[in-house]
Each structure stands twice: as C-alpha cells, then as structure tokens.
C-alpha cells in the first residue's frame, strides 16, 4: 500500500466530498463510514495544515482564559486547600447552575481568528447533530467523528478539560466519579438558520457552555432559560463575551430564538465511563447507557481528590 505523504494528505482531505446535511440528519450508515474511513487522513491533514501555517497561526493555550480564573486555578493545583478562591469566582443563579468569566475578553479576537483559520482550512469537519444539525459548529473531542484534530488545539482542549472544567465541576457540582470522559462541540446561532434550541437536558454530569462572541458582536434574543425543578421557577440569563455557564446536565434548559446578530459558543461536557451520569439524571440530548453508579459519595471527596486527573483512558462512547 502506498504511503500518503503529509502534503498529499492535506490535498486529499480537501478534495474529498463530505456527506450531505440530509444524510447526516438521517444518521445514514454511510455518514459514519465516511468519517471512520477517513479518520487517519484527516488527522494527518490537520497536522500538516498546522505545520504549514505555523508562522501565522495562534497556538491556543491557557493564557486565553480569564486572568483571575487562571491564577485561582493554578494556585489550587499547587495547593488544593486554596480551592475556595476558584468557587468565589462563580455566581450560582439557581441550584446547579453557575456563571463566571472564562475567557479573557482582550484575547477573544485572537482565538476567534484561530477558529476562522480552522474554518478556512477546507479540511472536512463534522457538524454537531444532537437535537439538530448546527451548520456552523464542529466537533472538538477526539472521540468524535470528524473532530478538530489540529495537535495544538487538542493540547489546549485537553488542558482546559483536565485543569479547569473537571475540578471546577467537582467543586461546585460534586461530579467526582462521573467525570472521567469528555465531549465537546462548537455552535453558532443565526436568525436565518440555526436560531434556537427547545427545552432539553444533557447527557452529561456537567456542561460548560462558553460564549466566544467579541464585544462588538452584538446580538438580540438567544436568552437561555434554566428551570429549577425544586422551586418551579425559571431563571433567564444572557451570554456575554467570554462568559461561561456551568450546570448539571439534568437541569432543563432552552434557548430562545436569536432575532439579530449571531452567537458563537463552545460547549463541553463531562460524564462517567460508559456514559454514566449521577443517579436520577435524565436526558433528551444525546444517549445514556447507564444512569446509575453507586460507589461515589461526593461529600466524602477530599480537596486533593478533586484536584486530580483520572488515571483511566478515554473510552469511545460519544453522545452524538
């Protein structure tokens, strides 16, 4: 078998024809076959693209994140007993739903430029199709078909999940034991295409939804409702540049129609091995293989355990 050179990998990846939107929405077997059969080619193409453009591409890293959050996180990794400084940065708007600044607003333009370069790479990327297929989104996690496999992005993504999201979710939501596995995608809402998302829950123990709009990218509508099952109240919030909402996956939420402008977000999930989430969780967004795991009591977890990385390997289960 002839070996594909890196240059040829990029050229070949750009030349292949992606499955249609209709085939993707219908979950036709040919769609998975396409992504699986071309996985190695696409990974080689992303590595080549990154190498060929290294002088002009941003290398994403944690300096893109909010300085206060970054300092609190790094201090807690050095001494987990300082974790309260991380919690203090998050405002709880209803039980199980928190808001904080996640990205540094002054660095957002650089990150958005990087994502524009990704889009313009002409390398096939798989759009998310959970409840709907978001035309402008892409899959971020290596478990996903057609994911953004650029090596520097994957290093940033894994650092964000391991050093930031997981310990924060353990601290605020008590997800320890249900957060070994990661998942992520990007989405964009536009009035004339993908404009809203009806009420649903997520197949996650924790969801982190991060807005990456620039300050000048104003939009109207697209409010997010969160429903507090205990009180019966609905709390409405609006995304701001670089702000993130962290919530338990089983909190019902919905996105109102966007009426002008556009909203761009990164959405990342944590859940347990074999897609386990805490007992009692239900989901209408993605698939769950098991809802029970009885060997973890979050109240008994030490600060040191919260600030640790799971020793197990990633499995291959993906919500969608």
C-alpha positions, 0 to 999 in steps of 0.5 A: 500500500502506498504511503500518503505523504503529509502534503498529499494528505492535506490535498486529499482531505480537501478534495474529498466530498463530505456527506450531505446535511440530509444524510447526516440528519438521517444518521445514514450508515454511510455518514459514519463510514465516511468519517471512520474511513477517513479518520487517519487522513484527516488527522494527518491533514490537520497536522500538516495544515498546522505545520504549514501555517505555523508562522501565522497561526495562534497556538491556543493555550491557557493564557486565553482564559480569564486572568483571575480564573487562571491564577485561582486555578493554578494556585489550587493545583499547587495547593488544593486547600486554596480551592475556595478562591476558584468557587468565589469566582462563580455566581450560582443563579439557581441550584446547579447552575453557575456563571463566571468569566472564562475567557479573557475578553482582550484575547477573544479576537485572537482565538476567534481568528484561530477558529476562522483559520480552522474554518478556512482550512477546507479540511472536512469537519463534522457538524454537531447533530444532537437535537439538530444539525448546527451548520456552523459548529464542529466537533472538538473531542477526539472521540468524535467523528470528524473532530478538530484534530489540529495537535495544538488545539487538542493540547489546549482542549485537553488542558482546559478539560483536565485543569479547569472544567473537571475540578471546577465541576467537582467543586461546585457540582460534586461530579467526582466519579462521573467525570472521567470522559469528555465531549465537546462541540462548537455552535453558532446561532443565526436568525436565518438558520440555526436560531434556537434550541427547545427545552432539553437536558444533557447527557452529561454530569456537567456542561460548560457552555462558553460564549466566544462572541467579541464585544462588538458582536452584538446580538438580540434574543438567544436568552437561555432559560434554566428551570429549577425543578425544586422551586418551579421557577425559571431563571433567564440569563444572557451570554456575554463575551467570554462568559461561561455557564456551568450546570448539571446536565439534568437541569432543563434548559432552552434557548430562545430564538436569536432575532439579530446578530449571531452567537458563537459558543463552545460547549463541553461536557463531562460524564462517567465511563460508559456514559454514566451520569449521577443517579436520577439524571435524565436526558433528551440530548444525546444517549445514556447507557447507564444512569446509575453508579453507586460507589461515589459519595461526593461529600466524602471527596477530599480537596486533593481528590478533586484536584486530580486527573483520572488515571483511566483512558478515554473510552469511545462512547460519544453522545452524538 
